[in-house]
Each structure stands twice: as C-alpha cells, then as structure tokens.
Amino acid sequence: MNTETYHVPVLLSESVDGLNIQPAGLYVDVTMGGAGHSRAILGRLGSEGRLFGFDQDADAVQNAPHDGRFTFVRSNFRFLRNWLRYYGVDQVDGVLADLGVSSHHFDEAGRGFSLRADGPLDMRMNRQARLTAADVVNGYEADDLARIFGVYGEMRNARALAAAIVRHRSVIGSVGTTMQLQQVLQPLLHPAREKKEMAKVFQALRIEVNGEMQALADMLTAAVQMLKPGGRLVVLSYHSLEDRMVKNYMRSGNQQGQVEKDFYGNVMSSMRLLKGYAQEASPEEQERNPRSRSARLRVGEKTA
Ligand SMILES: C[S@@+](CC[C@H](N)C(=O)[O-])C[C@H]1O[C@@H](n2cnc3c(N)ncnc32)[C@H](O)[C@@H]1O
C-alpha cells in the first residue's frame, strides 16, 4: 500500500494555505494518516522549519516522511502538549487537524469500520486501546446506546435502534460482527436511506469507541495554549458536533464559545475565527473524492 491508496487528502491546498506557513516555523499535523497534508507542509518549509506529525494508529508510521525536519509521534493528539514539551517545544506556529478516520481504516475489513465487508466489531484507531465496538454494542445499557446513536449519529429513531440491539442480546445472544449488527438494525432503517443511516450508526459507535469528542476538546485546548500570537489553527471536520466545537474554540479560545469582553465592550478572546462560514470542497473535488463531501474547513488565528 502506498500513501495514495492509504488516503487521498481533502482540501489540501486550501488547508495548508490556512496555516500561512513561515519557512522557518514549527508546525504540527496532529492527524498524519497518509501524510498528504504533512508532505504539502514540508514542501513549503525551509531548511530551518520543523514539522511534528501525530497519529494514534500504528499503521500510519509506514507513511511518515523520511525528512530530517519531520518527527513522527505515535500518540493520541490529546497529549499534544505533553509530547511537544518532551521534545522541548513550548510554542508552535500552526496546528493542522484533519479529523476522523482515513480511507485505510475503511479498506481494512479486519478493523471493523466498513459497511461493505464483514469484520469484527472493533473500530479502534489505536489497537492498544481498551474499548472496542463489541464492548459498546454488547455491554452498554439501552439508554447509553440511544444517547450515542442520537447525539453522535443524529438518528431520530435512536431509542428503537438501541432497543433492537438489547432485544437481540437477550433473545439470541451477543452481536458478533459488523454484518450481524447491520442485520439487527436493517429492519429499522428507511429503505431509501439505508446505507446513509447505517453509516451514521457506525460513525456514532466509532466516535464513542475512540472518545473522539473528548480528544478533540483536549487537543484544541492544548493548541490554543501553544500557538504563538498570529499562529494558525486549521481544522477539517466531518460531523456537525465537531464543527461546532471547533468554531467555538476558534471564536473564543474555549469549548463553550463564550467571548469575554472588557469594561468597554472590547472582545478579549485569545482566538479569532478568520471566516464566518466553513469552507467546503469544490464540486470537482467532491466528484473526484466522495470523502470530501462532508468536509468543513475552518481557520482560526491566535490573537494574544
Ligand atoms: C482523515 S485521516 C488524516 C489524513 C491525512 N490528512 C492525509 O493527508 O492522509 C485522520 C487520521 O488521524 C488519525 N487520528 C484520528 N483521531 C486521532 C487522535 N485523537 N489522535 C491521533 N491520531 C488520530 C487517524 O488514525 C487517521 O490516520
């Protein structure tokens, strides 16, 4: 497998433009994956520049660029600050995040992310992590399953989906594979939207298994703290919950999006959102790369 088949980068030039790269600057790609964005960043850095690339999936290490300016960190990006401190770095010029999973994850049936091929209920990006999709599907109470399907999957019939799983567990036994899970849920999905809805159920499980919302909040907090004034935070998200959280941090520097004002009403936020709207991929890119269809790009700048 080469980096092209591993993952096709989304909104590549637009997101790297958003970093406003200084040739001697220090940047972090917190989701290296197939390294498409990392290579483009290296292409704009001078010999003094430095790039750190994070990925929690050990499979990604094969894509790490062989370049003296690059350092790969196999870790969850929630530990961004700790790892950079370990390397003696306190401040950075830019952080780029391209959230979620890569095409590689869907292509490997054994990882359990794909709707097309049968596989174990796994869905861990980091295969050393404890929680698997099987633990969630077979171990969570109905209320917790319904919350996950409703909040992370935006499924209107989240309660019915959860009830079907719990019923299957008590009558037949645990759900073993991704295809079995689809068989249990399929009667509850709208026939015309079955694939889309199933993808949302899988997405919801994946977000829970990988603790994606908490990891994102931790990473954004660390990025806001570490950016130099004028430094850039560039995030590509694929889910409305993620995009809302990203927007809040970029507008205010905090998760709630609360913008503080001084006595005179002047905004005192440590971050500034560079555009009021999220950028989407062009129709050509969406045609070429279906994965780009749900992408939302936002760029924030550290003010002080
Ligand atoms: C959408 S892909 C990134 C693709 C990349 N921009 C490229 O050009 O190939 C997301 C990658 O980030 C990794 N990832 C997702 N969440 C992570 C996290 N919390 N910590 C570290 N890596 C993460 C995934 O394993 C995956 O390889």
The ligand as an SDF file (V2000), in Angstrom:
LIG
                    3D

 27 29  0  0  0  0  0  0  0  0999 V2000
   -8.6620   11.8300    7.9750 C   0  0  0  0  0  0  0  0  0  0  0  0
   -7.2200   10.9720    8.3910 S   0  0  0  0  0  0  0  0  0  0  0  0
   -5.9610   12.1480    8.0330 C   0  0  0  0  0  0  0  0  0  0  0  0
   -5.4540   12.0510    6.6410 C   0  0  0  0  0  0  0  0  0  0  0  0
   -4.2710   12.9230    6.3460 C   0  0  0  0  0  0  0  0  0  0  0  0
   -4.5610   14.3180    6.4530 N   0  0  0  0  0  0  0  0  0  0  0  0
   -3.6850   12.6070    4.9850 C   0  0  0  0  0  0  0  0  0  0  0  0
   -3.4340   13.5440    4.2310 O   0  0  0  0  0  0  0  0  0  0  0  0
   -3.5070   11.4350    4.6770 O   0  0  0  0  0  0  0  0  0  0  0  0
   -7.2000   11.0400   10.1290 C   0  0  0  0  0  0  0  0  0  0  0  0
   -6.0220   10.3400   10.7700 C   0  0  0  0  0  0  0  0  0  0  0  0
   -5.9160   10.8220   12.0820 O   0  0  0  0  0  0  0  0  0  0  0  0
   -5.7670    9.7670   12.9830 C   0  0  0  0  0  0  0  0  0  0  0  0
   -6.4470   10.1930   14.2020 N   0  0  0  0  0  0  0  0  0  0  0  0
   -7.7650   10.4200   14.3920 C   0  0  0  0  0  0  0  0  0  0  0  0
   -8.0010   10.8160   15.6500 N   0  0  0  0  0  0  0  0  0  0  0  0
   -6.7970   10.8650   16.2680 C   0  0  0  0  0  0  0  0  0  0  0  0
   -6.3870   11.2130   17.5790 C   0  0  0  0  0  0  0  0  0  0  0  0
   -7.2680   11.5500   18.5290 N   0  0  0  0  0  0  0  0  0  0  0  0
   -5.0780   11.1880   17.8570 N   0  0  0  0  0  0  0  0  0  0  0  0
   -4.1650   10.8280   16.9070 C   0  0  0  0  0  0  0  0  0  0  0  0
   -4.4870   10.4570   15.6650 N   0  0  0  0  0  0  0  0  0  0  0  0
   -5.8060   10.4900   15.3500 C   0  0  0  0  0  0  0  0  0  0  0  0
   -6.3960    8.5580   12.3300 C   0  0  0  0  0  0  0  0  0  0  0  0
   -5.7630    7.3800   12.7680 O   0  0  0  0  0  0  0  0  0  0  0  0
   -6.1530    8.8360   10.8500 C   0  0  0  0  0  0  0  0  0  0  0  0
   -4.9650    8.2350   10.3990 O   0  0  0  0  0  0  0  0  0  0  0  0
  1  2  1  0
  2  3  1  0
  2 10  1  0
  3  4  1  0
  4  5  1  0
  5  6  1  0
  5  7  1  0
  7  8  2  0
  7  9  1  0
 10 11  1  0
 11 12  1  0
 11 26  1  0
 12 13  1  0
 13 14  1  0
 13 24  1  0
 14 15  1  0
 14 23  1  0
 15 16  2  0
 16 17  1  0
 17 18  1  0
 17 23  2  0
 18 19  1  0
 18 20  2  0
 20 21  1  0
 21 22  2  0
 22 23  1  0
 24 25  1  0
 24 26  1  0
 26 27  1  0
M  CHG  2   2   1   9  -1
M  END
$$$$
